[in-house]
Amino acid sequence: MRFLSAGQVAKLVNVPREARPYYRALAGAVRGAILDGQIPVRVRMPAERHLAEELRVSRTTVTSAYDQLREQGYLDSRQGSGSWTALPDPATSADNPWLSGNDDGLLQLHCAAPPAPSQLHQAMHEAVDDAARFGMGNGYDPMGLAALRERVAAHYGRRGVATRPEQILITTGSQHAMQLVMSLLVGAGDTVLVESPTYPHAIDVARQRGARIAATGVSHEGWQADLLAGALRQSGAGLAYLMPDFQNPTGALVDEATRAAVAGAARRTGSTLLIDETWAELALEDLPRTAPMAAFDTDSRVISIGSASKLWWGGLRIGWIRSTEALTRRLAAQRATVDIASPVLEQLVVARLFDRLEETRAERCRTLRASRDGLVAALRRHLPGWEFTVPRGGGTLWVRLAEGGATPFAEAAATHGVRLAPGPWFGLEGALESYLRLPFTQPPAVLAEAVLRLAAAREQGPVGPRPADTLIPMV
């Protein structure tokens, strides 16, 4: 098939007459048909005027729907050739929830970011007082303030990995840390191994470097050491980005035996392991403390990154890298291509929060546990066909839908006031369409309301063909 007529498209899409805004519902229906295979990829769509006439809507409405599909990567318009169906790059298309603002009035279930802890206000006041003595300097320290590096190093020591402050580089968040490491160690054509599913921004960074991306599966139980080792060997990956601690999005916690086995596999293959510990402090059950991946590193192949964003607050754009002293200094020099130093005041705030680590962690885990349990109860009551494993820590549920695709369901959920992160954003080449990531970082009441709206979106289901006797204006 090389093209579709307006009549054929009208039969394939089934938009409720009462849908508002209609252009968004039309775009969602076309997108769902593409994802389901009802509309093939690389076929020409009818002209906007012809489809508007067939649907008896305004041409502006169809134009708006086509515009949205182009932005999302489902249409490719060519001068003089019309609009052709396509599949987007799942990590970089325009409807990636991480690339959109939060001002659309929807409940934001695409973002796994908790609110600030109660201790933040006092820590900020103390940091302002601390800042006075730094004002005589120029404020630039590519390595980060000594006071914060000392606290991060001491925390690694308490976790069982002896660390000097010289091994710590303070960054402007964990995303910045990831960018620095890959910009130094990954070149065009190199292979980067990631988990599937994984944190989408890791895929973004690897793609920006021109890397070839390979994937290895991760389940609610974590990695399978033999499969991960085989993936390292067969892909020839020079770097692997992994999350052993309450993995985002599955919530998996990898046991120490598997960590040791993977560290050994990295030694044999000559691979570097970039370990994201952003969620490591957020165990929600009484679990034995698991040693960091760095504890199994015997030849400096593990680089660890952490962040203040989940334990404390995303508005504190402070993260860190733990590596060898030599590599840390190379990374500090490399950061001049991105920025010069992280903000002094934010570093001082995080230093003060490290002094309150136990208190703030207990508060965060208490609120996350209540939200997790509330979300689980609401899902089991209102959406019992959805499958998930309750994570023992972290901030997200990885949910398998009973039927249908996550991307069209996310579009339907938006019409009910909930913004979702469908599974394909966490994988490669459109995989994971049966999954959603549902964070439990908002209060239980918000999550309960969100689940009610999701249940309504689920119950709406398909509807019969709408009457075509009047013109529906653009809304």
C-alpha positions in Angstrom: 0.0 0.0 0.0 1.4 3.4 -1.1 -1.4 5.8 0.0 -4.6 5.9 2.0 -7.7 7.8 0.9 -9.7 10.0 3.2 -12.5 7.4 3.3 -10.1 4.7 4.3 -8.6 6.8 7.1 -12.1 7.7 8.3 -12.9 4.0 8.6 -9.7 3.2 10.5 -10.0 6.0 13.1 -12.9 6.1 15.5 -13.0 9.4 17.3 -15.9 10.1 19.7 -18.0 13.0 18.6 -17.8 14.6 22.0 -14.0 14.3 22.3 -12.4 17.6 23.3 -10.1 18.9 21.9 -11.1 17.0 18.8 -7.8 17.5 17.0 -6.0 15.9 19.8 -8.3 12.9 19.8 -8.0 12.6 16.0 -4.2 12.7 16.3 -4.3 10.0 19.0 -6.6 7.8 16.9 -4.2 8.0 13.9 -1.2 7.4 16.1 -2.9 4.4 17.7 -3.7 3.0 14.3 -0.1 3.3 13.3 1.2 1.6 16.4 -1.4 -1.2 16.1 -0.4 -1.7 12.4 -3.8 -0.8 11.0 -2.2 2.1 9.2 1.2 1.0 7.8 4.3 2.9 8.1 5.6 4.9 5.1 2.3 5.3 3.4 0.9 8.7 2.2 -1.9 10.1 4.2 -4.8 12.0 2.5 -4.6 15.7 2.1 -5.9 17.7 5.1 -8.7 19.2 3.0 -9.9 15.8 1.8 -9.8 14.2 5.3 -11.6 17.3 6.8 -14.4 16.9 4.2 -14.7 13.2 4.9 -14.9 13.7 8.7 -17.0 16.8 8.4 -14.8 18.8 10.6 -13.0 22.1 9.9 -9.7 21.9 7.9 -8.0 23.7 10.7 -8.9 20.8 13.0 -7.2 18.3 10.7 -4.3 20.6 10.2 -3.8 20.8 14.0 -4.0 17.0 14.2 -1.4 16.6 11.5 0.8 19.2 13.1 0.7 17.2 16.4 1.5 13.9 14.6 4.5 15.6 12.9 5.7 16.9 16.2 5.4 13.5 17.7 7.2 11.8 14.8 4.3 9.9 13.4 4.1 12.0 10.2 6.9 13.0 7.8 5.9 15.8 5.5 7.8 16.4 2.3 7.5 19.4 0.1 5.3 18.5 -2.9 4.8 14.9 -1.7 2.3 15.2 1.1 2.5 13.6 4.5 3.8 10.1 5.1 3.3 7.9 8.2 6.4 7.2 10.3 7.5 5.8 13.6 9.3 8.2 15.9 12.5 7.8 17.8 11.0 6.8 21.2 13.6 8.7 23.2 13.6 12.0 21.4 10.2 12.5 19.8 8.4 15.7 20.7 5.8 14.0 22.9 8.4 12.5 25.1 7.0 13.6 28.5 10.5 14.8 29.7 10.6 17.2 26.8 7.3 18.9 27.6 6.4 21.5 30.1 4.2 20.9 33.1 1.8 23.7 32.5 -1.0 21.8 30.7 -3.2 21.4 33.8 -2.8 17.6 33.9 -2.0 15.4 36.9 1.7 14.8 36.2 2.3 11.1 36.5 5.1 11.2 34.0 7.6 12.7 36.4 9.1 10.7 39.3 10.2 13.7 41.4 9.1 14.1 45.0 8.5 17.5 46.7 11.0 19.0 49.1 11.5 17.6 52.6 10.5 19.7 55.6 14.1 20.2 56.5 15.0 22.1 53.3 13.9 25.5 54.5 16.2 25.4 57.6 19.1 24.0 55.5 18.7 26.9 53.0 18.8 29.4 55.9 22.0 27.9 57.2 23.5 27.7 53.8 22.9 31.4 53.3 24.8 32.1 56.5 27.6 29.7 55.3 27.8 31.5 52.0 29.1 34.7 53.5 32.6 33.3 54.0 32.8 32.2 50.4 32.0 35.6 49.0 35.6 36.8 49.0 36.5 34.1 46.4 35.4 33.9 42.7 32.9 31.2 43.3 34.4 28.8 40.7 35.5 25.4 41.8 35.3 22.8 39.0 35.8 20.0 41.6 33.1 21.3 43.9 33.3 22.7 47.4 35.5 20.8 49.7 32.9 20.8 52.4 30.4 18.9 50.2 33.0 16.5 48.6 34.1 15.6 52.2 30.5 14.7 53.1 29.9 12.7 50.0 33.2 10.8 50.5 32.4 10.1 54.1 29.0 8.8 53.1 30.6 6.3 50.7 32.9 5.3 53.6 29.9 4.5 55.8 28.5 2.4 52.9 31.6 0.3 53.0 33.7 1.9 50.2 36.7 3.9 51.4 36.7 7.1 49.5 38.8 10.3 49.6 37.3 13.7 48.8 39.7 13.9 45.8 37.7 11.0 44.2 34.5 13.1 44.3 33.5 15.6 41.6 30.4 17.7 42.3 28.1 18.2 39.3 25.0 20.0 38.4 22.8 17.0 38.9 23.1 13.4 37.9 22.2 14.1 34.3 25.2 16.4 34.1 27.3 13.7 35.7 26.2 11.3 33.0 26.9 13.8 30.3 30.5 14.4 31.6 31.3 10.7 31.8 30.1 9.8 28.4 31.6 12.9 26.7 35.0 11.8 28.0 34.7 8.1 27.5 32.3 7.5 24.6 33.0 8.5 21.0 31.1 8.2 17.7 30.6 4.5 16.8 31.4 3.2 20.3 28.9 0.8 21.9 27.1 1.7 25.1 25.1 -1.0 26.8 21.9 0.0 28.7 19.2 -1.9 30.5 15.8 -2.4 29.0 13.9 -0.7 30.3 16.1 2.2 31.4 16.3 5.8 32.3 15.5 7.7 29.0 18.1 10.4 29.4 20.9 7.9 29.4 19.8 6.9 25.9 19.6 10.6 24.9 23.2 11.2 26.0 24.6 8.1 24.3 22.8 9.1 21.0 24.2 12.6 21.3 27.7 11.1 21.4 27.0 9.1 18.2 27.2 5.8 20.1 25.7 2.5 19.0 23.3 1.4 21.8 22.9 -2.2 22.8 20.4 -3.4 25.4 20.2 -6.1 28.1 17.0 -7.0 29.8 16.2 -6.2 33.4 13.2 -7.5 35.4 11.7 -6.8 38.8 14.3 -9.2 40.2 17.2 -7.3 38.6 19.8 -8.5 36.2 20.6 -12.0 35.1 24.4 -12.0 35.5 25.1 -14.5 32.7 22.9 -12.6 30.2 24.5 -9.2 31.1 27.9 -10.7 30.9 27.1 -12.2 27.5 25.7 -8.8 26.3 29.0 -7.1 27.4 31.0 -9.7 25.5 29.0 -9.8 22.4 28.3 -6.1 22.0 31.9 -5.1 22.7 30.5 -2.2 24.8 33.2 0.0 26.2 30.7 1.4 28.7 27.6 0.1 30.4 25.0 2.3 32.1 23.4 0.3 35.0 21.1 1.0 38.0 21.4 -1.7 40.6 19.6 0.2 43.4 15.8 0.4 42.9 16.2 0.6 39.2 14.2 3.2 37.3 11.6 2.2 36.2 11.3 -1.4 37.5 12.3 -0.8 41.1 14.6 -3.8 41.0 17.3 -4.2 43.7 20.3 -6.3 42.5 21.8 -8.6 45.1 25.5 -8.6 46.0 26.3 -11.9 44.3 25.0 -10.6 41.0 26.9 -7.3 41.5 30.1 -9.2 42.0 29.5 -11.3 39.0 28.8 -8.3 36.7 31.9 -6.5 38.0 33.9 -9.6 37.2 32.4 -9.7 33.7 33.4 -6.0 33.2 37.0 -6.9 34.1 37.1 -9.7 31.6 35.6 -7.6 28.8 37.5 -4.4 29.5 34.2 -2.5 30.0 33.6 0.5 32.3 30.5 0.4 34.4 28.6 3.7 34.9 26.5 3.0 38.0 23.6 5.3 38.7 22.8 5.4 42.4 20.1 8.1 42.3 17.6 6.0 44.2 20.0 4.0 46.4 19.1 5.7 49.7 15.3 5.0 49.4 14.7 1.5 50.7 11.0 1.4 51.8 11.2 -1.9 53.6 13.5 -3.2 56.3 16.2 -4.6 54.0 19.8 -5.6 54.7 22.2 -2.9 53.4 23.5 -3.8 50.0 27.1 -2.9 49.2 27.6 -0.4 46.4 28.9 -1.7 43.0 32.2 0.1 43.8 32.8 -2.4 46.6 33.3 -5.1 44.0 35.6 -3.0 41.8 39.2 -4.3 41.8 40.6 -2.4 38.8 38.9 1.0 38.7 36.2 0.0 36.2 33.2 1.3 38.3 32.2 5.0 38.1 29.4 5.9 40.4 27.0 8.8 40.1 24.5 10.1 42.6 22.1 13.0 43.0 20.2 15.1 45.6 17.1 15.1 43.5 15.2 12.0 44.8 16.4 11.9 48.4 15.9 15.6 48.9 14.6 17.8 46.0 14.8 18.0 42.2 15.2 21.8 42.5 18.6 21.2 44.1 20.6 20.7 40.9 23.5 19.0 42.6 24.9 15.6 41.8 28.3 13.9 42.1 30.7 11.4 40.5 32.9 8.9 42.4 35.8 7.6 40.5 39.6 7.4 40.7 41.4 10.6 41.6 43.0 10.8 38.2 39.8 10.3 36.3 38.0 12.8 38.5 40.5 15.4 37.6 40.1 14.6 33.9 36.3 15.0 34.3 36.7 18.3 36.1 38.8 19.6 33.1 36.2 18.2 30.7 33.3 20.0 32.4 34.7 23.3 31.0 32.9 22.4 27.7 29.6 22.3 29.6 30.0 24.7 32.6 32.7 25.8 35.0 31.3 24.9 38.4 28.1 24.0 40.2 26.3 26.8 42.1 27.9 27.5 45.5 24.7 28.1 47.4 23.1 24.9 46.3 26.2 22.9 47.2 26.1 24.4 50.7 22.4 23.5 51.0 23.2 19.9 50.1 26.1 19.8 52.5 23.7 20.8 55.3 21.2 18.2 54.2 23.9 15.5 54.4 24.3 16.6 58.0 20.6 15.6 58.4 20.8 12.5 56.2 19.1 10.1 58.6 16.3 12.4 59.5 15.5 13.5 55.9 15.8 9.9 54.6 13.3 8.7 57.2 10.9 11.4 56.2 11.2 10.7 52.5 10.8 7.0 52.9 7.8 7.4 55.2 6.0 9.6 52.6 7.0 7.4 49.7 5.9 4.3 51.5 2.4 5.8 52.1 2.1 6.9 48.5 3.3 3.5 47.2 0.8 1.6 49.3 -2.0 4.0 48.4 -1.2 3.7 44.7 -1.0 -0.1 44.9 -4.4 -0.3 46.7 -6.1 2.0 44.2 -4.8 0.1 41.2 -5.8 -3.3 42.7 -9.3 -1.9 43.3 -10.0 0.0 40.1 -7.6 -1.6 37.6 -7.3 -5.2 38.8 -6.1 -6.5 35.4 -2.9 -4.5 35.5 0.1 -6.5 36.6 3.0 -5.2 38.6 5.5 -6.2 41.4 5.5 -4.0 44.4 9.0 -2.6 44.7 10.8 -2.6 48.0 12.3 0.9 47.4 12.6 3.7 44.9 9.7 5.7 43.6 8.1 3.9 40.6 5.8 1.0 39.6 6.4 -0.7 36.3 3.0 -1.8 35.2 2.0 -4.2 32.5 -1.4 -3.4 30.9 -4.1 -6.0 30.7 -4.6 -5.2 27.0 -3.9 -2.5 24.4 -0.9 -0.3 24.0 0.5 2.2 26.5 1.0 5.0 24.0 -2.6 5.2 22.8 -3.7 4.7 26.4 -1.5 7.7 27.5 -3.3 9.8 24.9 -6.7 8.7 26.2 -5.5 9.4 29.8 -4.6 12.9 28.8 -8.2 13.6 27.8 -9.1 12.6 31.4 -6.5 14.9 32.9 -3.5 12.6 33.6 -0.2 12.8 31.9 1.6 9.4 31.7 5.0 8.0 30.7 4.3 5.1 28.3 6.8 2.2 28.2 8.4 3.0 24.8 10.1 6.1 26.4 12.2 3.6 28.5 13.4 1.4 25.7 14.7 1.2 22.1 12.9 1.2 18.8 9.3 1.3 20.1 9.6 -1.7 22.5 7.8 -1.9 25.8 4.4 -0.8 24.4 2.6 -3.0 27.0 4.0 -1.1 29.9 3.5 2.2 31.9 5.7 3.7 34.5 3.6 5.1 37.4 5.6 7.1 40.0 4.4 7.2 43.6 6.2 10.4 44.4 3.0 12.5 44.8 0.7 12.4 47.9 -1.7 9.5 48.2 -4.8 11.6 47.5 -3.4 12.8 44.2 -2.5 9.3 43.2 -6.0 8.0 44.2 -7.6 10.7 42.0 -5.2 9.8 39.1 -6.2 6.2 39.3 -9.9 7.0 39.2 -9.2 9.0 36.0 -7.2 6.2 34.5 -9.9 3.8 35.2 -12.4 6.1 33.5 -10.1 6.3 30.5 -9.8 2.5 30.5 -13.6 2.0 30.7 -14.3 4.5 27.9 -12.9 2.0 25.5 -13.8 2.0 21.8 -17.0 3.7 20.7 -19.2 3.3 17.6 -18.8 5.5 14.6 -20.0 9.1 15.2 -22.7 10.7 13.2 -21.3 12.7 10.3 -24.1 15.2 9.8 -22.6 18.4 11.2 -19.3 20.2 11.1 -17.3 20.1 14.3 -15.2 23.2 14.9 -11.7 23.3 16.1 -11.6 23.5 19.9 
